[in-house]
């Protein structure tokens, strides 16, 4: 009930709800993409283009990702010490292989704990919408 009142007030004021902000603009580039990159690198080293492809597969075009978003993000994460990168061939510029650092694991956990309430709100909203339009779906 409380969150419904907040969301109604937020919409009345013309301000996007927290759930809407999860998938847009600065929140997307400062939260979702870094979380996905760190999460994927926690599974093992990867090149920028490989990360781009894996994020596209996860998001199914819901969130657009391209070289103009992924490579600047990788540079920022590396500058801040959350990931490290090495060139495949040290003597010439080729593909850069990225790894998560201990600070990156800590950052990932912080992002995930802060993002979870918004993702749960978003998932609940989608479930209510699906239930309203198509009837209750039993997931059991």
The first five atom37 places (N, CA, C, CB, O) and aatype in JSON, in Angstrom:
{
  "aatype": [20, 20, 20, 20, 20, 20, 20, 20, 20, 20, 20, 20, 20, 20, 20, 20, 20, 20, 20, 20, 20, 20, 20, 20, 20, 20, 20, 20, 20, 20, 20, 20, 20, 20, 20, 20, 20, 20, 20, 20, 20, 20, 20, 20, 20, 20, 20, 20, 20, 20, 20, 20, 20, 20, 20, 20, 20, 20, 20, 20, 20, 20, 20, 20, 20, 20, 20, 20, 20, 20, 20, 20, 20, 20, 20, 20, 20, 20, 20, 20, 20, 20, 20, 20, 20, 20, 20, 20, 20, 20, 20, 20, 20, 20, 20, 20, 20, 20, 20, 20, 20, 20, 20, 20, 20, 20, 20, 20, 20, 20, 20, 20, 20, 20, 20, 20, 20, 20, 20, 20, 20, 20, 20, 20, 20, 20, 20, 20, 20, 20, 20, 20, 20, 20, 20, 20, 20, 20, 20, 20],
  "atom_mask": [
    [1, 1, 1, 1, 1],
    [1, 1, 1, 1, 1],
    [1, 1, 1, 1, 1],
    [1, 1, 1, 1, 1],
    [1, 1, 1, 1, 1],
    [1, 1, 1, 1, 1],
    [1, 1, 1, 1, 1],
    [1, 1, 1, 1, 1],
    [1, 1, 1, 1, 1],
    [1, 1, 1, 1, 1],
    [1, 1, 1, 1, 1],
    [1, 1, 1, 1, 1],
    [1, 1, 1, 1, 1],
    [1, 1, 1, 1, 1],
    [1, 1, 1, 1, 1],
    [1, 1, 1, 1, 1],
    [1, 1, 1, 1, 1],
    [1, 1, 1, 1, 1],
    [1, 1, 1, 1, 1],
    [1, 1, 1, 1, 1],
    [1, 1, 1, 1, 1],
    [1, 1, 1, 1, 1],
    [1, 1, 1, 1, 1],
    [1, 1, 1, 1, 1],
    [1, 1, 1, 1, 1],
    [1, 1, 1, 1, 1],
    [1, 1, 1, 1, 1],
    [1, 1, 1, 1, 1],
    [1, 1, 1, 1, 1],
    [1, 1, 1, 1, 1],
    [1, 1, 1, 1, 1],
    [1, 1, 1, 1, 1],
    [1, 1, 1, 1, 1],
    [1, 1, 1, 1, 1],
    [1, 1, 1, 1, 1],
    [1, 1, 1, 1, 1],
    [1, 1, 1, 1, 1],
    [1, 1, 1, 1, 1],
    [1, 1, 1, 1, 1],
    [1, 1, 1, 1, 1],
    [1, 1, 1, 1, 1],
    [1, 1, 1, 1, 1],
    [1, 1, 1, 1, 1],
    [1, 1, 1, 1, 1],
    [1, 1, 1, 1, 1],
    [1, 1, 1, 1, 1],
    [1, 1, 1, 1, 1],
    [1, 1, 1, 1, 1],
    [1, 1, 1, 1, 1],
    [1, 1, 1, 1, 1],
    [1, 1, 1, 1, 1],
    [1, 1, 1, 1, 1],
    [1, 1, 1, 1, 1],
    [1, 1, 1, 1, 1],
    [1, 1, 1, 1, 1],
    [1, 1, 1, 1, 1],
    [1, 1, 1, 1, 1],
    [1, 1, 1, 1, 1],
    [1, 1, 1, 1, 1],
    [1, 1, 1, 1, 1],
    [1, 1, 1, 1, 1],
    [1, 1, 1, 1, 1],
    [1, 1, 1, 1, 1],
    [1, 1, 1, 1, 1],
    [1, 1, 1, 1, 1],
    [1, 1, 1, 1, 1],
    [1, 1, 1, 1, 1],
    [1, 1, 1, 1, 1],
    [1, 1, 1, 1, 1],
    [1, 1, 1, 1, 1],
    [1, 1, 1, 1, 1],
    [1, 1, 1, 1, 1],
    [1, 1, 1, 1, 1],
    [1, 1, 1, 1, 1],
    [1, 1, 1, 1, 1],
    [1, 1, 1, 1, 1],
    [1, 1, 1, 1, 1],
    [1, 1, 1, 1, 1],
    [1, 1, 1, 1, 1],
    [1, 1, 1, 1, 1],
    [1, 1, 1, 1, 1],
    [1, 1, 1, 1, 1],
    [1, 1, 1, 1, 1],
    [1, 1, 1, 1, 1],
    [1, 1, 1, 1, 1],
    [1, 1, 1, 1, 1],
    [1, 1, 1, 1, 1],
    [1, 1, 1, 1, 1],
    [1, 1, 1, 1, 1],
    [1, 1, 1, 1, 1],
    [1, 1, 1, 1, 1],
    [1, 1, 1, 1, 1],
    [1, 1, 1, 1, 1],
    [1, 1, 1, 1, 1],
    [1, 1, 1, 1, 1],
    [1, 1, 1, 1, 1],
    [1, 1, 1, 1, 1],
    [1, 1, 1, 1, 1],
    [1, 1, 1, 1, 1],
    [1, 1, 1, 1, 1],
    [1, 1, 1, 1, 1],
    [1, 1, 1, 1, 1],
    [1, 1, 1, 1, 1],
    [1, 1, 1, 1, 1],
    [1, 1, 1, 1, 1],
    [1, 1, 1, 1, 1],
    [1, 1, 1, 1, 1],
    [1, 1, 1, 1, 1],
    [1, 1, 1, 1, 1],
    [1, 1, 1, 1, 1],
    [1, 1, 1, 1, 1],
    [1, 1, 1, 1, 1],
    [1, 1, 1, 1, 1],
    [1, 1, 1, 1, 1],
    [1, 1, 1, 1, 1],
    [1, 1, 1, 1, 1],
    [1, 1, 1, 1, 1],
    [1, 1, 1, 1, 1],
    [1, 1, 1, 1, 1],
    [1, 1, 1, 1, 1],
    [1, 1, 1, 1, 1],
    [1, 1, 1, 1, 1],
    [1, 1, 1, 1, 1],
    [1, 1, 1, 1, 1],
    [1, 1, 1, 1, 1],
    [1, 1, 1, 1, 1],
    [1, 1, 1, 1, 1],
    [1, 1, 1, 1, 1],
    [1, 1, 1, 1, 1],
    [1, 1, 1, 1, 1],
    [1, 1, 1, 1, 1],
    [1, 1, 1, 1, 1],
    [1, 1, 1, 1, 1],
    [1, 1, 1, 1, 1],
    [1, 1, 1, 1, 1],
    [1, 1, 1, 1, 1],
    [1, 1, 1, 1, 1],
    [1, 1, 1, 1, 1],
    [1, 1, 1, 1, 1],
    [1, 1, 1, 1, 1]
  ],
  "atom_positions": [
    [[0.82, -1.18, 0.0], [0.0, 0.0, 0.0], [0.87, 1.25, 0.0], [-0.93, 0.0, 1.2], [0.61, 2.19, -0.76]],
    [[1.9, 1.27, 0.86], [2.78, 2.43, 0.95], [3.45, 2.72, -0.37], [3.82, 2.21, 2.03], [3.51, 3.87, -0.8]],
    [[3.98, 1.68, -1.05], [4.68, 1.9, -2.31], [3.73, 2.37, -3.4], [5.38, 0.63, -2.76], [4.13, 3.12, -4.29]],
    [[2.45, 1.93, -3.35], [1.47, 2.41, -4.32], [1.27, 3.91, -4.17], [0.13, 1.67, -4.17], [1.2, 4.64, -5.16]],
    [[1.17, 4.38, -2.91], [0.99, 5.81, -2.66], [2.18, 6.61, -3.14], [0.75, 6.06, -1.18], [2.01, 7.68, -3.74]],
    [[3.37, 6.14, -2.89], [4.57, 6.83, -3.33], [4.61, 6.88, -4.85], [5.84, 6.14, -2.78], [4.87, 7.93, -5.43]],
    [[4.35, 5.75, -5.5], [4.38, 5.72, -6.96], [3.32, 6.63, -7.57], [4.18, 4.29, -7.46], [3.58, 7.27, -8.58]],
    [[2.12, 6.7, -6.96], [1.08, 7.6, -7.45], [1.52, 9.05, -7.32], [-0.23, 7.38, -6.71], [1.34, 9.84, -8.24]],
    [[2.1, 9.39, -6.18], [2.58, 10.75, -5.95], [3.7, 11.09, -6.91], [3.05, 10.92, -4.52], [3.72, 12.19, -7.47]],
    [[4.61, 10.17, -7.1], [5.74, 10.39, -8.0], [5.24, 10.63, -9.42], [6.72, 9.19, -7.97], [5.71, 11.54, -10.09]],
    [[4.27, 9.81, -9.88], [3.73, 9.99, -11.23], [3.01, 11.32, -11.36], [2.79, 8.84, -11.58], [3.12, 11.98, -12.39]],
    [[2.25, 11.72, -10.32], [1.54, 12.99, -10.35], [2.5, 14.15, -10.5], [0.71, 13.15, -9.09], [2.19, 15.13, -11.18]],
    [[3.66, 14.06, -9.88], [4.65, 15.13, -9.95], [5.45, 15.08, -11.25], [5.59, 15.05, -8.77], [6.27, 15.96, -11.5]],
    [[5.22, 14.05, -12.06], [5.95, 13.94, -13.33], [7.35, 13.39, -13.17], [6.01, 15.26, -13.99], [8.17, 13.51, -14.08]],
    [[7.63, 12.8, -12.03], [8.95, 12.23, -11.76], [8.86, 10.73, -12.0], [9.43, 12.55, -10.29], [7.92, 10.09, -11.53]],
    [[9.83, 10.15, -12.73], [9.78, 8.7, -12.95], [9.86, 7.94, -11.63], [10.94, 8.26, -13.88], [10.54, 8.36, -10.69]],
    [[9.15, 6.81, -11.56], [9.2, 5.98, -10.36], [10.56, 5.31, -10.26], [8.07, 4.92, -10.38], [11.29, 5.24, -11.25]],
    [[10.92, 4.82, -9.06], [12.2, 4.11, -8.92], [12.34, 2.94, -9.88], [12.37, 3.62, -7.5], [13.42, 2.68, -10.4]],
    [[11.24, 2.22, -10.12], [11.31, 1.08, -11.04], [11.61, 1.55, -12.45], [9.98, 0.29, -11.02], [12.39, 0.91, -13.17]],
    [[11.01, 2.67, -12.87], [11.29, 3.2, -14.2], [12.75, 3.63, -14.32], [10.36, 4.38, -14.52], [13.36, 3.46, -15.37]],
    [[13.3, 4.17, -13.25], [14.67, 4.67, -13.28], [15.7, 3.55, -13.41], [14.95, 5.47, -12.03], [16.81, 3.78, -13.88]],
    [[15.33, 2.34, -12.98], [16.27, 1.21, -13.06], [16.69, 0.97, -14.51], [15.64, -0.06, -12.47], [17.83, 0.58, -14.76]],
    [[15.8, 1.18, -15.45], [16.06, 0.83, -16.84], [16.41, 2.01, -17.73], [14.88, 0.14, -17.39], [16.54, 1.84, -18.94]],
    [[16.57, 3.22, -17.16], [16.79, 4.39, -17.99], [18.04, 5.16, -17.6], [15.6, 5.29, -17.92], [18.55, 5.05, -16.48]],
    [[18.53, 5.93, -18.56], [19.56, 6.94, -18.38], [20.68, 6.62, -17.43], [18.95, 8.14, -17.94], [21.31, 5.56, -17.53]],
    [[20.94, 7.55, -16.49], [22.1, 7.42, -15.61], [22.06, 6.16, -14.75], [22.2, 8.62, -14.72], [23.11, 5.56, -14.49]],
    [[20.89, 5.75, -14.32], [20.81, 4.54, -13.49], [21.28, 3.34, -14.31], [19.36, 4.32, -12.97], [22.01, 2.49, -13.8]],
    [[20.85, 3.28, -15.56], [21.25, 2.17, -16.43], [22.77, 2.15, -16.58], [20.58, 2.29, -17.81], [23.39, 1.09, -16.43]],
    [[23.36, 3.28, -16.87], [24.8, 3.3, -17.13], [25.63, 3.25, -15.85], [25.17, 4.53, -17.92], [26.78, 2.83, -15.89]],
    [[25.07, 3.68, -14.73], [25.83, 3.69, -13.48], [25.52, 2.51, -12.59], [25.56, 4.96, -12.73], [26.23, 2.28, -11.6]],
    [[24.48, 1.75, -12.91], [24.11, 0.63, -12.05], [23.99, -0.67, -12.81], [22.82, 0.93, -11.34], [24.7, -1.64, -12.52]],
    [[23.09, -0.72, -13.79], [22.81, -1.99, -14.46], [24.02, -2.48, -15.26], [21.61, -1.85, -15.39], [24.44, -3.63, -15.08]],
    [[24.58, -1.64, -16.12], [25.72, -2.08, -16.92], [26.93, -2.44, -16.05], [26.11, -1.0, -17.91], [27.53, -3.49, -16.27]],
    [[27.3, -1.6, -15.08], [28.43, -2.01, -14.23], [28.16, -3.32, -13.5], [28.75, -0.91, -13.22], [29.04, -4.17, -13.39]],
    [[26.94, -3.48, -13.0], [26.61, -4.72, -12.3], [26.73, -5.92, -13.23], [25.19, -4.66, -11.71], [27.28, -6.95, -12.85]],
    [[26.23, -5.78, -14.46], [26.32, -6.89, -15.41], [27.77, -7.19, -15.77], [25.52, -6.58, -16.66], [28.17, -8.35, -15.82]],
    [[28.55, -6.15, -16.04], [29.96, -6.35, -16.4], [30.71, -7.03, -15.26], [30.64, -5.01, -16.76], [31.43, -8.0, -15.48]],
    [[30.54, -6.52, -14.04], [31.24, -7.12, -12.89], [30.75, -8.55, -12.65], [31.02, -6.26, -11.63], [31.55, -9.44, -12.36]],
    [[29.45, -8.77, -12.78], [28.89, -10.11, -12.6], [29.48, -11.09, -13.61], [27.36, -10.07, -12.72], [29.88, -12.2, -13.25]],
    [[29.53, -10.67, -14.87], [30.06, -11.56, -15.91], [31.55, -11.81, -15.72], [29.8, -10.96, -17.3], [32.03, -12.92, -15.94]],
    [[32.28, -10.77, -15.31], [33.72, -10.96, -15.08], [33.98, -11.81, -13.83], [34.42, -9.59, -14.93], [35.03, -12.45, -13.72]],
    [[33.05, -11.82, -12.9], [33.19, -12.7, -11.73], [33.11, -14.17, -12.15], [32.09, -12.4, -10.67], [33.6, -15.05, -11.44]],
    [[32.51, -14.43, -13.31], [32.43, -15.79, -13.84], [33.68, -16.19, -14.6], [31.22, -15.93, -14.74], [33.91, -17.37, -14.87]],
    [[34.5, -15.19, -14.96], [35.74, -15.47, -15.67], [36.14, -14.31, -16.57], [35.6, -16.74, -16.5], [35.32, -13.45, -16.87]],
    [[37.4, -14.28, -17.0], [37.9, -13.18, -17.85], [37.13, -13.11, -19.17], [39.4, -13.35, -18.13], [36.63, -14.12, -19.67]],
    [[37.06, -11.9, -19.72], [36.34, -11.71, -20.98], [36.85, -10.47, -21.69], [34.82, -11.6, -20.73], [37.37, -9.55, -21.06]],
    [[36.69, -10.45, -23.01], [37.01, -9.28, -23.83], [35.79, -8.36, -23.87], [37.44, -9.71, -25.27], [34.68, -8.79, -23.58]],
    [[36.0, -7.11, -24.24], [34.91, -6.15, -24.32], [33.78, -6.59, -25.24], [35.43, -4.83, -24.78], [32.61, -6.5, -24.88]],
    [[34.14, -7.08, -26.43], [33.12, -7.5, -27.38], [32.35, -8.72, -26.87], [33.76, -7.81, -28.74], [31.15, -8.85, -27.1]],
    [[33.05, -9.61, -26.18], [32.38, -10.77, -25.58], [31.39, -10.33, -24.51], [33.41, -11.72, -24.98], [30.29, -10.88, -24.41]],
    [[31.78, -9.34, -23.7], [30.86, -8.81, -22.68], [29.64, -8.18, -23.34], [31.58, -7.77, -21.8], [28.51, -8.4, -22.89]],
    [[29.86, -7.42, -24.39], [28.77, -6.78, -25.12], [27.77, -7.84, -25.6], [29.31, -5.96, -26.32], [26.56, -7.68, -25.42]],
    [[28.27, -8.9, -26.21], [27.4, -9.97, -26.71], [26.64, -10.67, -25.59], [28.21, -10.99, -27.49], [25.46, -10.99, -25.73]],
    [[27.33, -10.91, -24.48], [26.67, -11.6, -23.36], [25.59, -10.72, -22.72], [27.71, -12.01, -22.3], [24.54, -11.22, -22.34]],
    [[25.85, -9.41, -22.61], [24.85, -8.49, -22.06], [23.64, -8.41, -22.99], [25.45, -7.08, -21.84], [22.5, -8.42, -22.53]],
    [[23.88, -8.35, -24.3], [22.77, -8.34, -25.27], [21.92, -9.6, -25.11], [23.3, -8.24, -26.71], [20.69, -9.53, -25.15]],
    [[22.56, -10.75, -24.93], [21.83, -12.01, -24.78], [21.0, -12.02, -23.49], [22.81, -13.2, -24.78], [19.88, -12.52, -23.49]],
    [[21.55, -11.46, -22.42], [20.84, -11.42, -21.13], [19.65, -10.47, -21.21], [21.79, -10.99, -20.0], [18.55, -10.8, -20.75]],
    [[19.85, -9.31, -21.79], [18.83, -8.25, -21.79], [17.81, -8.39, -22.91], [19.5, -6.91, -21.89], [16.76, -7.75, -22.87]],
    [[18.09, -9.2, -23.92], [17.17, -9.43, -25.04], [16.65, -8.11, -25.62], [15.99, -10.3, -24.6], [15.44, -7.97, -25.84]],
    [[17.53, -7.17, -25.87], [17.19, -5.87, -26.47], [16.34, -4.97, -25.58], [16.48, -6.09, -27.76], [15.94, -3.9, -26.03]],
    [[16.06, -5.36, -24.35], [15.33, -4.48, -23.43], [16.18, -3.26, -23.11], [14.95, -5.24, -22.14], [15.66, -2.15, -22.99]],
    [[17.47, -3.48, -22.96], [18.4, -2.39, -22.68], [19.45, -2.41, -23.78], [19.07, -2.54, -21.25], [20.16, -3.4, -23.96]],
    [[19.51, -1.32, -24.51], [20.46, -1.24, -25.64], [21.88, -1.13, -25.11], [20.13, -0.05, -26.56], [22.16, -0.33, -24.22]],
    [[22.77, -1.92, -25.67], [24.19, -1.84, -25.34], [24.95, -1.84, -26.66], [24.63, -3.04, -24.42], [24.62, -2.57, -27.59]],
    [[25.98, -1.01, -26.72], [26.8, -0.94, -27.93], [28.23, -0.57, -27.54], [26.22, 0.07, -28.95], [28.54, -0.4, -26.37]],
    [[29.08, -0.45, -28.54], [30.49, -0.16, -28.25], [30.67, 1.21, -27.59], [31.31, -0.23, -29.54], [31.63, 1.42, -26.85]],
    [[29.75, 2.13, -27.85], [29.84, 3.46, -27.22], [29.47, 3.45, -25.75], [28.95, 4.44, -27.95], [29.76, 4.41, -25.04]],
    [[28.84, 2.39, -25.28], [28.55, 2.27, -23.85], [29.52, 1.33, -23.16], [27.11, 1.79, -23.64], [29.96, 1.61, -22.04]],
    [[29.87, 0.22, -23.8], [30.67, -0.8, -23.11], [32.12, -0.38, -22.91], [30.61, -2.09, -23.88], [32.67, -0.57, -21.83]],
    [[32.76, 0.17, -23.94], [34.19, 0.47, -23.81], [34.48, 1.64, -22.87], [34.76, 0.78, -25.17], [35.43, 1.55, -22.09]],
    [[33.71, 2.73, -22.89], [33.94, 3.77, -21.87], [33.69, 3.24, -20.45], [33.04, 4.98, -22.14], [34.39, 3.62, -19.51]],
    [[32.68, 2.37, -20.3], [32.42, 1.77, -18.99], [33.61, 0.92, -18.54], [31.14, 0.92, -19.03], [34.02, 1.01, -17.39]],
    [[34.15, 0.11, -19.43], [35.31, -0.71, -19.08], [36.49, 0.16, -18.65], [35.72, -1.62, -20.26], [37.2, -0.17, -17.7]],
    [[36.71, 1.27, -19.35], [37.79, 2.18, -18.96], [37.55, 2.77, -17.58], [37.94, 3.31, -19.99], [38.47, 2.84, -16.76]],
    [[36.3, 3.2, -17.31], [35.98, 3.76, -15.98], [36.17, 2.73, -14.88], [34.55, 4.29, -15.95], [36.75, 3.02, -13.84]],
    [[35.67, 1.52, -15.12], [35.81, 0.47, -14.1], [37.28, 0.14, -13.85], [35.06, -0.8, -14.53], [37.68, -0.14, -12.72]],
    [[38.08, 0.17, -14.91], [39.52, -0.1, -14.75], [40.2, 1.05, -14.01], [40.19, -0.32, -16.13], [41.02, 0.81, -13.12]],
    [[39.88, 2.29, -14.36], [40.46, 3.46, -13.68], [40.15, 3.45, -12.18], [39.94, 4.75, -14.31], [40.97, 3.88, -11.37]],
    [[38.98, 2.97, -11.82], [38.56, 2.94, -10.42], [39.03, 1.69, -9.69], [37.05, 3.02, -10.33], [38.78, 1.53, -8.49]],
    [[39.71, 0.8, -10.39], [40.28, -0.38, -9.75], [39.32, -1.54, -9.57], [40.82, -0.01, -8.45], [39.63, -2.48, -8.84]],
    [[38.15, -1.5, -10.23], [37.18, -2.59, -10.1], [37.46, -3.74, -11.05], [35.79, -2.06, -10.35], [37.05, -4.87, -10.8]],
    [[38.16, -3.45, -12.14], [38.59, -4.49, -13.07], [40.02, -4.2, -13.5], [37.63, -4.57, -14.32], [40.52, -3.08, -13.34]],
    [[40.68, -5.21, -14.03], [42.0, -5.01, -14.62], [41.96, -5.57, -16.03], [43.14, -5.69, -13.77], [41.22, -6.51, -16.32]],
    [[42.77, -4.98, -16.9], [42.78, -5.44, -18.28], [44.2, -5.61, -18.79], [42.02, -4.47, -19.17], [45.11, -4.88, -18.39]],
    [[44.37, -6.57, -19.67], [45.66, -6.81, -20.31], [45.42, -7.05, -21.79], [46.41, -8.02, -19.66], [44.44, -7.69, -22.18]],
    [[46.34, -6.54, -22.61], [46.25, -6.78, -24.04], [46.63, -8.23, -24.34], [47.17, -5.81, -24.82], [47.52, -8.78, -23.71]],
    [[45.95, -8.84, -25.31], [46.29, -10.2, -25.73], [47.75, -10.29, -26.16], [45.38, -10.66, -26.88], [48.44, -11.26, -25.83]],
    [[48.21, -9.28, -26.89], [49.59, -9.22, -27.35], [50.21, -7.97, -26.76], [49.68, -9.21, -28.91], [49.88, -6.86, -27.17]],
    [[51.12, -8.12, -25.79], [51.68, -6.95, -25.1], [52.39, -5.95, -26.02], [52.64, -7.42, -24.05], [52.48, -4.77, -25.68]],
    [[52.89, -6.4, -27.16], [53.66, -5.49, -28.02], [52.8, -4.75, -29.04], [54.72, -6.27, -28.75], [53.27, -3.78, -29.63]],
    [[51.55, -5.17, -29.25], [50.68, -4.46, -30.19], [49.27, -4.4, -29.62], [50.68, -5.15, -31.58], [48.85, -5.26, -28.83]],
    [[48.53, -3.37, -30.04], [47.15, -3.24, -29.57], [46.3, -4.3, -30.24], [46.59, -1.82, -29.85], [46.22, -4.36, -31.47]],
    [[45.67, -5.1, -29.45], [44.77, -6.12, -29.95], [43.55, -6.13, -29.03], [45.47, -7.54, -30.01], [43.12, -5.07, -28.57]],
    [[43.02, -7.28, -28.76], [41.88, -7.37, -27.82], [42.4, -7.26, -26.4], [41.09, -8.69, -28.02], [43.49, -7.72, -26.07]],
    [[41.6, -6.64, -25.56], [41.95, -6.48, -24.15], [41.11, -7.46, -23.34], [41.73, -4.99, -23.67], [39.89, -7.5, -23.48]],
    [[41.76, -8.24, -22.51], [41.1, -9.23, -21.67], [40.94, -8.64, -20.28], [41.9, -10.57, -21.63], [41.91, -8.18, -19.67]],
    [[39.7, -8.65, -19.77], [39.4, -8.03, -18.48], [39.14, -9.08, -17.41], [38.19, -7.11, -18.61], [38.59, -10.15, -17.68]],
    [[39.53, -8.75, -16.17], [39.3, -9.57, -14.99], [38.74, -8.69, -13.89], [40.61, -10.28, -14.51], [39.04, -7.49, -13.84]],
    [[37.93, -9.25, -13.01], [37.42, -8.51, -11.86], [38.48, -8.51, -10.76], [36.08, -9.12, -11.35], [39.22, -9.49, -10.61]],
    [[38.56, -7.43, -10.0], [39.51, -7.32, -8.89], [38.76, -7.53, -7.57], [40.24, -5.94, -8.91], [37.53, -7.55, -7.57]],
    [[39.48, -7.67, -6.45], [38.79, -7.75, -5.16], [37.88, -6.55, -4.9], [39.82, -7.86, -4.04], [36.77, -6.71, -4.38]],
    [[38.34, -5.35, -5.27], [37.48, -4.16, -5.12], [36.25, -4.27, -6.01], [38.28, -2.88, -5.46], [35.18, -3.77, -5.65]],
    [[36.39, -4.91, -7.16], [35.26, -5.11, -8.06], [34.21, -6.05, -7.47], [35.74, -5.67, -9.38], [33.01, -5.82, -7.62]],
    [[34.67, -7.1, -6.78], [33.72, -8.0, -6.1], [32.94, -7.24, -5.04], [34.46, -9.2, -5.47], [31.73, -7.4, -4.92]],
    [[33.64, -6.39, -4.26], [32.97, -5.6, -3.23], [31.95, -4.65, -3.85], [34.0, -4.81, -2.4], [30.83, -4.53, -3.36]],
    [[32.35, -3.98, -4.93], [31.45, -3.04, -5.62], [30.23, -3.77, -6.17], [32.19, -2.32, -6.76], [29.11, -3.26, -6.06]],
    [[30.42, -4.94, -6.74], [29.31, -5.73, -7.28], [28.3, -6.04, -6.18], [29.83, -7.03, -7.92], [27.1, -5.9, -6.39]],
    [[28.77, -6.45, -5.03], [27.86, -6.78, -3.93], [27.08, -5.56, -3.47], [28.64, -7.37, -2.75], [25.89, -5.66, -3.17]],
    [[27.73, -4.39, -3.41], [27.04, -3.15, -3.03], [25.96, -2.8, -4.06], [28.04, -1.99, -2.91], [24.83, -2.49, -3.69]],
    [[26.31, -2.86, -5.33], [25.34, -2.55, -6.38], [24.15, -3.5, -6.3], [26.0, -2.63, -7.79], [23.0, -3.08, -6.36]],
    [[24.44, -4.79, -6.16], [23.36, -5.79, -6.12], [22.43, -5.56, -4.94], [23.95, -7.2, -6.06], [21.21, -5.67, -5.08]],
    [[22.98, -5.26, -3.77], [22.11, -5.07, -2.61], [21.26, -3.81, -2.76], [22.94, -4.99, -1.33], [20.12, -3.79, -2.31]],
    [[21.79, -2.76, -3.38], [21.02, -1.54, -3.6], [19.99, -1.69, -4.71], [21.95, -0.38, -3.92], [18.94, -1.06, -4.66]],
    [[20.27, -2.51, -5.71], [19.39, -2.66, -6.86], [18.23, -3.62, -6.59], [20.19, -3.15, -8.05], [17.18, -3.48, -7.2]],
    [[18.4, -4.56, -5.7], [17.4, -5.61, -5.5], [16.0, -5.07, -5.21], [17.82, -6.5, -4.37], [15.05, -5.55, -5.82]],
    [[15.82, -4.09, -4.32], [14.45, -3.59, -4.08], [13.78, -3.06, -5.35], [14.48, -2.49, -3.03], [12.58, -3.26, -5.55]],
    [[14.53, -2.39, -6.21], [13.96, -1.86, -7.45], [13.59, -2.98, -8.41], [14.93, -0.9, -8.12], [12.55, -2.93, -9.06]],
    [[14.46, -3.98, -8.51], [14.15, -5.1, -9.4], [12.94, -5.88, -8.9], [15.37, -6.03, -9.52], [12.13, -6.34, -9.7]],
    [[12.81, -6.03, -7.58], [11.65, -6.73, -7.03], [10.37, -5.93, -7.3], [11.82, -6.96, -5.52], [9.33, -6.51, -7.61]],
    [[10.45, -4.6, -7.18], [9.31, -3.75, -7.47], [8.91, -3.87, -8.94], [9.62, -2.29, -7.13], [7.73, -3.98, -9.26]],
    [[9.89, -3.85, -9.81], [9.65, -3.98, -11.24], [9.03, -5.34, -11.57], [10.96, -3.8, -12.01], [8.06, -5.41, -12.32]],
    [[9.59, -6.41, -11.0], [9.06, -7.77, -11.24], [7.63, -7.89, -10.74], [9.96, -8.82, -10.56], [6.79, -8.5, -11.4]],
    [[7.34, -7.33, -9.56], [5.98, -7.39, -9.01], [5.01, -6.62, -9.89], [5.95, -6.82, -7.58], [3.87, -7.05, -10.09]],
    [[5.43, -5.49, -10.42], [4.57, -4.7, -11.31], [4.27, -5.47, -12.58], [5.23, -3.36, -11.65], [3.13, -5.46, -13.05]],
    [[5.26, -6.12, -13.14], [5.06, -6.91, -14.35], [4.13, -8.09, -14.07], [6.41, -7.42, -14.91], [3.26, -8.4, -14.88]],
    [[4.31, -8.74, -12.92], [3.43, -9.86, -12.56], [1.98, -9.39, -12.41], [3.9, -10.52, -11.26], [1.06, -10.08, -12.85]],
    [[1.77, -8.22, -11.78], [0.41, -7.69, -11.63], [-0.19, -7.37, -13.0], [0.41, -6.43, -10.74], [-1.37, -7.66, -13.25]],
    [[0.59, -6.77, -13.88], [0.12, -6.44, -15.21], [-0.26, -7.7, -16.0], [1.19, -5.64, -15.97], [-1.32, -7.77, -16.62]],
    [[0.62, -8.69, -15.95], [0.34, -9.96, -16.64], [-0.92, -10.6, -16.06], [1.54, -10.92, -16.52], [-1.76, -11.09, -16.8]],
    [[-1.04, -10.6, -14.73], [-2.21, -11.17, -14.09], [-3.49, -10.45, -14.47], [-2.04, -11.16, -12.6], [-4.53, -11.07, -14.69]],
    [[-3.42, -9.13, -14.53], [-4.59, -8.33, -14.88], [-5.02, -8.6, -16.33], [-4.3, -6.84, -14.69], [-6.21, -8.76, -16.6]],
    [[-4.08, -8.66, -17.23], [-4.39, -8.83, -18.65], [-4.7, -10.27, -19.05], [-3.25, -8.32, -19.48], [-5.55, -10.51, -19.91]],
    [[-4.01, -11.23, -18.44], [-4.11, -12.61, -18.9], [-4.61, -13.59, -17.84], [-2.78, -13.07, -19.4], [-4.63, -14.8, -18.07]],
    [[-4.99, -13.08, -16.71], [-5.41, -13.94, -15.63], [-4.2, -14.44, -14.84], [-6.22, -15.13, -16.18], [-3.06, -14.32, -15.29]],
    [[-4.44, -14.96, -13.72], [-3.34, -15.43, -12.86], [-2.63, -16.6, -13.51], [-3.87, -15.84, -11.47], [-3.27, -17.54, -13.99]],
    [[-1.32, -16.54, -13.53], [-0.51, -17.6, -14.09], [0.11, -18.36, -12.94], [0.58, -17.04, -15.07], [0.76, -17.77, -12.07]],
    [[-0.08, -19.67, -12.93], [0.48, -20.5, -11.87], [1.89, -20.91, -12.28], [-0.42, -21.75, -11.59], [2.08, -21.6, -13.28]],
    [[2.87, -20.49, -11.49], [4.28, -20.84, -11.79], [4.72, -22.08, -11.02], [5.22, -19.66, -11.43], [5.91, -22.39, -11.01]],
    [[3.84, -22.79, -10.41], [4.22, -23.93, -9.6], [4.32, -25.14, -10.37], [3.31, -24.15, -8.52], [4.64, -26.2, -9.82]]
  ]
}
